[in-house]
Amino acid sequence: MRRKIVAGNWKMNNNLSESISLIDSIIEMNNSNNNCEVYVSPSFPFLKDAKVKCNSTEIKVLAQNVSHLAKGALTGDVSCSMLQSIDINSVIIGHSERRTVFKETDQMLLKKIELCLKNNFEVFLCIGEDLESRNSNRQYSVVEDQLNSTIFNLTNINPDKLIIAYEPVWAIGTGLTAKPSQAQEMHNFIREKFKIKYSSSISDNLPIIYGGSVKPESAKDIFDQIDVDGGLIGGASLKPDDFIEIIKSI
């Protein structure tokens, strides 16, 4: 049975006290008998505090980004070894905001993926089309190109160390959400591509989660789709009541 995952991407929100308060609320409200794995992703300065806070719980801590190089003259970057030194071993790579705002290319993302997997990280790889591509019916070719330019350069993968997060860019932070049928169609497309590239075993065991303005009222219908294994949650993960309702929807 594939892993079910709900991860909160807090982005550039919350100072230290706000981050700890949010974690406290999630811990207090969370039921350890969830049907899914739960992640929180605070900003870099607060990862260690979050990790310490979550150590005695089943909640995992996820970094929002990582450098494409092991070390060197890259002002402001954070390396795999730096994250490992505070016991962080899971990371988001390729979020649309990193691609669009910071101009991270597929070539750079591939370097990040290779470096992270070499260091035994768990990688959340984000892919997805923009509104123009969706409206011109090019969403499948865009997503396939993103796969071909990144993860499909690897000769083999371990589905225990990779999570694909399908995020239609037009639904991130806009309040728009893909219809459950649209999410299912794309998740099935992605799963079939992994089957063709690697094997049925890898494809069948690979978690593919959905991100794109998931709300408590929309989560269950999306998560009920056969190829949707959870969600990467943005704004709703900053509200403990909403985040817990989304967790309970899976």
C-alpha contacts under 8 A as a table, 3 or more apart, distances in Angstrom:
res1	aa1	res2	aa2	distance
1	M	205	N	7.03
2	R	204	D	7.30
2	R	205	N	5.09
2	R	206	L	6.70
2	R	207	P	6.18
2	R	229	D	7.45
3	R	36	C	7.08
3	R	37	E	7.59
3	R	205	N	7.71
3	R	206	L	7.96
3	R	207	P	6.03
3	R	229	D	6.96
4	K	35	N	6.95
4	K	36	C	4.55
4	K	37	E	6.14
4	K	207	P	7.06
4	K	229	D	4.99
4	K	230	G	5.53
4	K	250	I	7.69
5	I	36	C	5.10
5	I	37	E	4.74
5	I	38	V	6.10
5	I	39	Y	7.78
5	I	207	P	7.86
5	I	209	I	7.23
5	I	229	D	6.41
5	I	230	G	4.82
5	I	231	G	6.45
6	V	36	C	6.67
6	V	37	E	6.23
6	V	38	V	5.13
6	V	39	Y	6.40
6	V	230	G	5.32
6	V	231	G	4.91
6	V	232	L	6.04
6	V	233	I	7.20
6	V	246	I	7.92
6	V	247	I	6.29
7	A	38	V	5.69
7	A	39	Y	4.34
7	A	40	V	5.77
7	A	41	S	7.49
7	A	231	G	6.32
7	A	232	L	4.87
7	A	233	I	5.94
8	G	39	Y	6.00
8	G	40	V	4.75
8	G	41	S	5.87
8	G	232	L	5.97
8	G	233	I	4.77
8	G	234	G	6.07
8	G	237	S	4.97
8	G	238	L	7.75
8	G	243	F	7.77
9	N	40	V	6.48
9	N	41	S	5.00
9	N	42	P	7.14
9	N	64	Q	7.19
9	N	232	L	6.63
9	N	233	I	5.80
9	N	234	G	5.06
9	N	235	G	7.92
9	N	237	S	6.88
10	W	13	N	5.91
10	W	14	N	7.89
10	W	40	V	7.46
10	W	41	S	5.66
10	W	42	P	5.49
10	W	43	S	7.28
10	W	234	G	6.12
10	W	235	G	7.16
10	W	237	S	6.73
10	W	238	L	6.42
11	K	41	S	7.57
11	K	42	P	6.93
11	K	43	S	6.65
11	K	64	Q	7.20
11	K	234	G	7.45
12	M	42	P	7.95
12	M	43	S	6.29
13	N	42	P	7.82
13	N	43	S	7.51
14	N	17	S	7.74
14	N	18	E	5.17
14	N	19	S	5.45
14	N	42	P	7.90
15	N	18	E	5.27
15	N	19	S	5.97
16	L	19	S	5.10
16	L	20	I	6.22
16	L	46	F	6.10
17	S	20	I	5.22
17	S	21	S	6.02
18	E	21	S	5.02
18	E	22	L	6.09
19	S	22	L	5.16
19	S	23	I	6.28
19	S	42	P	6.87
19	S	46	F	7.52
19	S	50	A	7.70
20	I	23	I	5.06
20	I	24	D	6.08
20	I	49	D	7.65
20	I	50	A	6.74
20	I	53	K	7.66
21	S	24	D	5.01
21	S	25	S	6.25
22	L	25	S	5.12
22	L	26	I	6.24
22	L	238	L	7.32
22	L	239	K	7.85
22	L	240	P	6.69
23	I	26	I	5.06
23	I	27	I	6.04
23	I	50	A	7.44
23	I	53	K	7.64
23	I	54	C	7.89
24	D	27	I	5.14
24	D	28	E	6.07
25	S	28	E	5.09
25	S	29	M	6.12
25	S	240	P	6.21
26	I	29	M	5.21
26	I	30	N	5.59
26	I	240	P	5.64
26	I	243	F	7.94
26	I	244	I	7.08
27	I	30	N	5.18
27	I	57	T	7.54
27	I	59	I	7.90
29	M	240	P	7.92
29	M	244	I	7.03
30	N	244	I	6.48
31	N	34	N	5.85
32	S	58	E	6.78
34	N	37	E	7.42
34	N	247	I	7.44
34	N	248	K	7.06
35	N	248	K	7.80
35	N	250	I	6.52
36	C	230	G	7.90
36	C	247	I	7.32
36	C	250	I	7.03
37	E	58	E	7.72
37	E	59	I	7.29
37	E	60	K	7.84
38	V	58	E	7.38
38	V	59	I	5.22
38	V	60	K	6.19
38	V	247	I	7.67
39	Y	59	I	5.63
39	Y	60	K	4.56
39	Y	61	V	5.46
39	Y	62	L	6.30
40	V	59	I	7.29
40	V	60	K	6.39
40	V	61	V	5.14
40	V	62	L	5.93
41	S	47	L	7.76
41	S	61	V	5.83
41	S	62	L	4.65
41	S	63	A	5.63
41	S	64	Q	6.21
42	P	46	F	6.26
42	P	47	L	6.15
42	P	50	A	7.51
42	P	61	V	7.94
42	P	62	L	7.54
42	P	63	A	7.11
42	P	64	Q	7.46
43	S	46	F	5.78
43	S	47	L	6.54
43	S	63	A	7.35
43	S	64	Q	6.96
44	F	47	L	5.46
44	F	63	A	6.95
44	F	64	Q	7.64
45	P	48	K	7.53
46	F	49	D	5.34
46	F	50	A	6.09
47	L	50	A	5.04
47	L	51	K	6.01
47	L	61	V	7.26
47	L	63	A	7.28
47	L	86	I	7.85
47	L	88	I	7.73
48	K	51	K	5.00
48	K	52	V	6.23
48	K	86	I	5.76
48	K	87	D	7.80
49	D	52	V	5.20
49	D	53	K	6.16
50	A	53	K	5.00
50	A	54	C	6.09
50	A	61	V	6.92
51	K	54	C	5.14
51	K	55	N	5.91
51	K	60	K	7.59
51	K	61	V	6.01
51	K	86	I	7.96
51	K	87	D	7.53
51	K	88	I	7.61
52	V	55	N	5.25
53	K	56	S	7.32
54	C	57	T	5.18
54	C	58	E	7.21
54	C	59	I	5.79
54	C	60	K	6.78
54	C	61	V	7.57
55	N	58	E	7.64
55	N	59	I	7.81
61	V	88	I	6.83
61	V	90	S	7.22
62	L	88	I	6.89
62	L	89	N	7.45
62	L	90	S	5.02
62	L	91	V	5.36
62	L	92	I	7.25
63	A	66	V	7.50
63	A	88	I	7.17
63	A	90	S	6.19
63	A	91	V	4.53
63	A	92	I	6.23
64	Q	91	V	5.85
64	Q	92	I	4.96
64	Q	93	I	7.38
65	N	91	V	6.00
65	N	92	I	5.41
65	N	93	I	5.85
66	V	77	D	7.11
66	V	78	V	5.57
66	V	79	S	5.73
66	V	80	C	6.54
66	V	91	V	7.06
66	V	92	I	7.87
66	V	93	I	7.38
66	V	112	K	7.11
67	S	70	A	7.25
67	S	77	D	5.65
67	S	78	V	5.52
67	S	79	S	5.13
67	S	80	C	7.23
67	S	112	K	6.51
68	H	79	S	7.69
68	H	108	M	6.35
68	H	109	L	7.16
68	H	111	K	5.37
68	H	112	K	4.30
68	H	115	L	7.05
69	L	72	G	7.41
69	L	79	S	6.86
69	L	111	K	7.59
69	L	112	K	7.34
69	L	115	L	7.55
70	A	79	S	5.70
70	A	80	C	6.64
70	A	81	S	7.32
70	A	115	L	7.56
71	K	74	L	7.76
71	K	79	S	6.39
74	L	77	D	5.70
78	V	82	M	6.41
78	V	83	L	7.37
79	S	82	M	5.18
79	S	83	L	6.48
80	C	83	L	5.19
80	C	84	Q	6.12
80	C	115	L	7.75
80	C	116	C	6.63
80	C	119	N	7.36
81	S	84	Q	4.91
81	S	85	S	6.06
82	M	85	S	5.16
82	M	86	I	7.02
83	L	86	I	5.54
83	L	87	D	6.47
83	L	88	I	5.07
83	L	89	N	6.87
84	Q	87	D	4.73
84	Q	88	I	5.10
84	Q	89	N	5.99
85	S	88	I	7.43
89	N	120	N	7.45
89	N	121	F	4.85
89	N	122	E	6.19
90	S	121	F	5.45
90	S	122	E	4.50
90	S	123	V	5.96
90	S	124	F	7.59
91	V	121	F	7.25
91	V	122	E	6.41
91	V	123	V	5.33
91	V	124	F	6.03
92	I	95	H	7.00
92	I	123	V	6.11
92	I	124	F	4.62
92	I	125	L	6.15
92	I	126	C	7.38
93	I	109	L	6.79
93	I	112	K	7.34
93	I	113	I	7.40
93	I	123	V	6.83
93	I	124	F	5.96
93	I	125	L	5.00
93	I	126	C	6.26
94	G	98	R	6.13
94	G	99	R	6.30
94	G	104	E	7.52
94	G	109	L	6.21
94	G	125	L	5.95
94	G	126	C	5.07
94	G	127	I	6.98
95	H	98	R	5.33
95	H	99	R	6.45
95	H	125	L	7.54
95	H	126	C	5.14
95	H	127	I	7.27
96	S	99	R	4.88
96	S	100	T	5.97
96	S	126	C	7.24
96	S	127	I	7.49
96	S	128	G	7.79
96	S	167	E	7.84
96	S	169	V	6.54
97	E	100	T	5.22
97	E	101	V	5.44
97	E	102	F	7.17
98	R	101	V	5.66
98	R	102	F	5.02
98	R	103	K	6.51
98	R	104	E	5.87
99	R	102	F	5.83
99	R	103	K	4.83
99	R	104	E	4.51
99	R	105	T	6.44
100	T	103	K	5.17
100	T	104	E	7.22
104	E	108	M	6.22
104	E	109	L	6.94
105	T	108	M	5.22
105	T	109	L	6.25
106	D	109	L	4.88
106	D	110	L	6.04
106	D	146	Q	6.91
106	D	149	S	5.85
106	D	150	T	5.87
107	Q	110	L	5.16
107	Q	111	K	6.56
107	Q	149	S	6.96
107	Q	150	T	6.93
108	M	111	K	5.18
108	M	112	K	6.43
109	L	112	K	4.98
109	L	113	I	6.15
109	L	150	T	6.60
110	L	113	I	5.02
110	L	114	E	6.10
110	L	149	S	7.43
110	L	150	T	4.72
110	L	151	I	6.63
110	L	153	N	7.91
111	K	114	E	5.19
111	K	115	L	6.07
112	K	115	L	5.19
112	K	116	C	5.99
113	I	116	C	5.19
113	I	117	L	6.04
113	I	123	V	7.11
113	I	150	T	7.82
113	I	151	I	7.30
114	E	117	L	5.36
114	E	118	K	5.99
115	L	118	K	5.11
115	L	119	N	6.30
116	C	119	N	5.08
116	C	120	N	6.31
116	C	121	F	5.06
116	C	122	E	7.47
116	C	123	V	7.13
117	L	120	N	4.87
117	L	121	F	5.25
117	L	122	E	7.04
117	L	123	V	7.34
117	L	161	K	7.42
118	K	121	F	7.53
120	N	161	K	7.59
121	F	161	K	6.74
122	E	160	D	7.69
122	E	161	K	4.42
122	E	162	L	5.83
122	E	163	I	7.72
123	V	161	K	6.12
123	V	162	L	4.97
123	V	163	I	6.12
124	F	162	L	6.13
124	F	163	I	4.71
124	F	164	I	5.79
124	F	165	A	6.42
125	L	162	L	7.36
125	L	163	I	6.21
125	L	164	I	4.98
125	L	165	A	5.80
126	C	164	I	6.10
126	C	165	A	4.61
126	C	166	Y	5.89
126	C	167	E	6.49
127	I	143	V	6.38
127	I	146	Q	6.67
127	I	147	L	7.81
127	I	164	I	7.47
127	I	165	A	6.32
127	I	166	Y	5.19
127	I	167	E	5.89
127	I	168	P	7.70
128	G	139	Q	7.64
128	G	142	V	7.38
128	G	143	V	5.69
128	G	166	Y	5.53
128	G	167	E	4.84
128	G	168	P	4.64
128	G	169	V	6.08
129	E	133	S	6.01
129	E	134	R	6.55
129	E	139	Q	5.47
129	E	142	V	6.08
129	E	143	V	6.47
129	E	167	E	7.54
129	E	168	P	5.20
129	E	169	V	5.67
129	E	170	W	7.51
130	D	133	S	5.44
130	D	134	R	6.34
130	D	139	Q	7.86
130	D	168	P	6.28
130	D	169	V	4.75
130	D	170	W	5.28
131	L	134	R	5.02
131	L	135	N	6.02
131	L	168	P	7.92
131	L	169	V	6.89
131	L	170	W	4.93
132	E	135	N	5.17
132	E	136	S	6.16
133	S	136	S	5.18
133	S	137	N	6.10
133	S	138	R	4.86
133	S	139	Q	5.37
133	S	142	V	7.37
134	R	137	N	5.03
134	R	138	R	5.82
134	R	139	Q	5.00
135	N	138	R	7.60
136	S	139	Q	7.93
137	N	140	Y	7.69
138	R	141	S	5.44
138	R	142	V	6.19
139	Q	142	V	5.20
139	Q	143	V	6.25
140	Y	143	V	5.26
140	Y	144	E	6.05
140	Y	186	M	7.42
140	Y	189	F	7.72
141	S	144	E	5.03
141	S	145	D	6.00
142	V	145	D	5.14
142	V	146	Q	6.30
143	V	146	Q	5.05
143	V	147	L	6.32
144	E	147	L	5.10
144	E	148	N	6.08
144	E	190	I	7.78
144	E	193	K	7.86
145	D	148	N	5.02
145	D	149	S	6.02
146	Q	149	S	5.21
146	Q	150	T	6.21
147	L	150	T	5.27
147	L	151	I	5.66
147	L	152	F	5.71
148	N	151	I	6.70
148	N	152	F	4.94
148	N	153	N	6.65
149	S	152	F	6.73
149	S	153	N	6.75
150	T	153	N	5.88
151	I	154	L	5.80
152	F	155	T	7.29
152	F	197	K	7.28
154	L	157	I	6.87
156	N	198	Y	6.95
157	I	161	K	7.92
157	I	162	L	7.76
157	I	202	I	7.85
158	N	161	K	5.52
158	N	162	L	6.68
158	N	202	I	7.38
159	P	162	L	5.12
159	P	163	I	7.32
159	P	202	I	5.94
159	P	203	S	7.97
159	P	205	N	6.16
159	P	206	L	4.94
159	P	207	P	7.48
160	D	163	I	8.00
160	D	205	N	7.95
160	D	206	L	7.39
162	L	206	L	7.12
162	L	207	P	7.51
163	I	206	L	6.66
163	I	207	P	5.21
163	I	208	I	5.93
163	I	209	I	7.31
164	I	206	L	7.77
164	I	207	P	6.42
164	I	208	I	4.71
164	I	209	I	6.21
165	A	208	I	5.79
165	A	209	I	4.79
165	A	210	Y	5.58
165	A	211	G	6.45
165	A	231	G	7.55
165	A	232	L	6.80
166	Y	186	M	7.96
166	Y	187	H	7.32
166	Y	208	I	7.06
166	Y	209	I	6.20
166	Y	210	Y	5.04
166	Y	211	G	6.03
167	E	171	A	7.47
167	E	172	I	7.26
167	E	210	Y	6.07
167	E	211	G	4.63
167	E	212	G	5.51
168	P	171	A	5.53
168	P	172	I	6.92
168	P	178	A	7.57
168	P	211	G	7.36
168	P	212	G	6.24
169	V	172	I	5.37
169	V	212	G	7.30
170	W	174	T	6.99
170	W	176	L	7.28
170	W	212	G	7.96
171	A	174	T	5.54
171	A	175	G	6.50
171	A	176	L	4.72
171	A	177	T	5.19
171	A	178	A	6.83
171	A	212	G	4.72
171	A	213	S	6.01
172	I	175	G	7.22
172	I	176	L	7.40
172	I	211	G	7.45
172	I	212	G	4.57
172	I	213	S	5.57
173	G	176	L	7.79
173	G	212	G	7.26
173	G	213	S	6.05
173	G	234	G	7.79
173	G	235	G	7.49
174	T	213	S	7.14
175	G	213	S	5.65
176	L	212	G	7.52
176	L	213	S	6.45
177	T	212	G	5.89
177	T	213	S	5.73
177	T	214	V	6.81
178	A	181	S	7.92
178	A	182	Q	5.83
178	A	183	A	6.06
178	A	212	G	7.40
179	K	182	Q	5.08
179	K	183	A	6.34
179	K	222	I	7.65
180	P	183	A	5.12
180	P	184	Q	6.14
180	P	221	D	6.17
180	P	222	I	4.74
180	P	225	Q	6.90
181	S	184	Q	5.04
181	S	185	E	6.09
181	S	225	Q	7.75
182	Q	185	E	5.15
182	Q	186	M	6.35
183	A	186	M	5.37
183	A	187	H	6.05
183	A	210	Y	7.24
183	A	222	I	7.14
183	A	225	Q	7.98
183	A	228	V	7.50
184	Q	187	H	5.07
184	Q	188	N	5.93
184	Q	222	I	7.94
184	Q	225	Q	5.84
184	Q	226	I	7.15
184	Q	227	D	6.01
184	Q	228	V	6.52
185	E	188	N	5.25
185	E	189	F	6.18
186	M	189	F	4.90
186	M	190	I	6.17
187	H	190	I	5.11
187	H	191	R	6.14
187	H	208	I	6.66
187	H	227	D	5.68
187	H	228	V	6.46
188	N	191	R	5.05
188	N	192	E	6.13
188	N	227	D	5.87
189	F	192	E	5.21
189	F	193	K	6.33
190	I	193	K	5.11
190	I	194	F	6.45
191	R	194	F	5.19
191	R	195	K	6.28
191	R	203	S	5.53
191	R	204	D	7.55
191	R	206	L	7.78
191	R	208	I	7.87
191	R	227	D	7.83
192	E	195	K	4.92
192	E	196	I	6.24
192	E	203	S	7.09
193	K	196	I	5.14
193	K	197	K	6.07
194	F	197	K	5.02
194	F	198	Y	5.66
194	F	199	S	6.89
194	F	200	S	7.88
194	F	202	I	7.23
194	F	203	S	5.30
195	K	198	Y	5.38
195	K	199	S	4.58
195	K	200	S	4.86
195	K	201	S	7.76
195	K	202	I	6.92
195	K	203	S	4.94
195	K	204	D	7.93
196	I	199	S	6.39
196	I	200	S	7.87
198	Y	202	I	6.66
198	Y	203	S	7.51
199	S	202	I	5.36
199	S	203	S	6.19
200	S	203	S	4.99
200	S	204	D	5.79
201	S	204	D	5.23
201	S	205	N	6.25
202	I	205	N	5.30
202	I	206	L	5.96
203	S	206	L	5.31
207	P	228	V	7.89
207	P	229	D	5.69
208	I	227	D	7.08
208	I	228	V	5.95
208	I	229	D	5.47
208	I	230	G	7.31
209	I	228	V	5.58
209	I	229	D	5.00
209	I	230	G	4.63
209	I	231	G	4.73
209	I	232	L	6.58
210	Y	228	V	6.66
210	Y	229	D	7.67
210	Y	230	G	6.24
210	Y	231	G	4.52
210	Y	232	L	6.01
211	G	214	V	6.60
211	G	231	G	5.47
211	G	232	L	4.67
211	G	233	I	5.95
211	G	234	G	7.70
212	G	232	L	7.79
212	G	233	I	7.37
212	G	234	G	7.69
213	S	233	I	7.11
213	S	234	G	6.75
213	S	235	G	7.27
213	S	236	A	7.72
214	V	218	S	6.21
214	V	219	A	5.88
214	V	231	G	7.59
214	V	233	I	6.24
214	V	234	G	7.72
214	V	236	A	7.20
215	K	218	S	5.28
215	K	219	A	5.81
215	K	236	A	6.20
215	K	242	D	7.18
215	K	246	I	6.97
216	P	219	A	5.34
216	P	220	K	7.64
216	P	236	A	7.98
216	P	242	D	5.79
216	P	243	F	7.48
216	P	245	E	5.63
216	P	246	I	5.03
216	P	249	S	7.67
217	E	220	K	7.30
218	S	221	D	5.89
218	S	222	I	6.53
219	A	222	I	5.27
219	A	223	F	5.94
219	A	246	I	5.85
219	A	249	S	6.12
219	A	250	I	7.78
220	K	223	F	5.04
220	K	224	D	5.88
220	K	246	I	7.58
220	K	249	S	4.82
220	K	250	I	6.38
221	D	224	D	5.27
221	D	225	Q	7.08
222	I	225	Q	5.76
222	I	228	V	7.06
223	F	226	I	7.87
223	F	228	V	5.60
223	F	229	D	6.56
223	F	230	G	5.87
223	F	231	G	7.84
223	F	249	S	7.20
223	F	250	I	5.79
224	D	228	V	7.20
224	D	250	I	7.34
225	Q	228	V	5.38
226	I	229	D	7.84
230	G	250	I	6.84
233	I	236	A	6.33
233	I	237	S	5.70
234	G	237	S	5.61
234	G	238	L	7.44
235	G	238	L	5.63
235	G	239	K	7.57
236	A	239	K	5.51
236	A	240	P	7.95
236	A	242	D	5.73
236	A	243	F	5.84
237	S	240	P	6.54
237	S	242	D	6.81
237	S	243	F	4.78
238	L	243	F	7.31
239	K	242	D	5.40
239	K	243	F	6.07
240	P	243	F	5.02
240	P	244	I	6.02
241	D	244	I	5.35
241	D	245	E	6.27
242	D	245	E	5.10
242	D	246	I	6.24
243	F	246	I	5.11
243	F	247	I	6.26
244	I	247	I	4.95
244	I	248	K	6.19
245	E	248	K	5.06
245	E	249	S	6.28
246	I	249	S	5.04
246	I	250	I	7.21
247	I	250	I	6.00
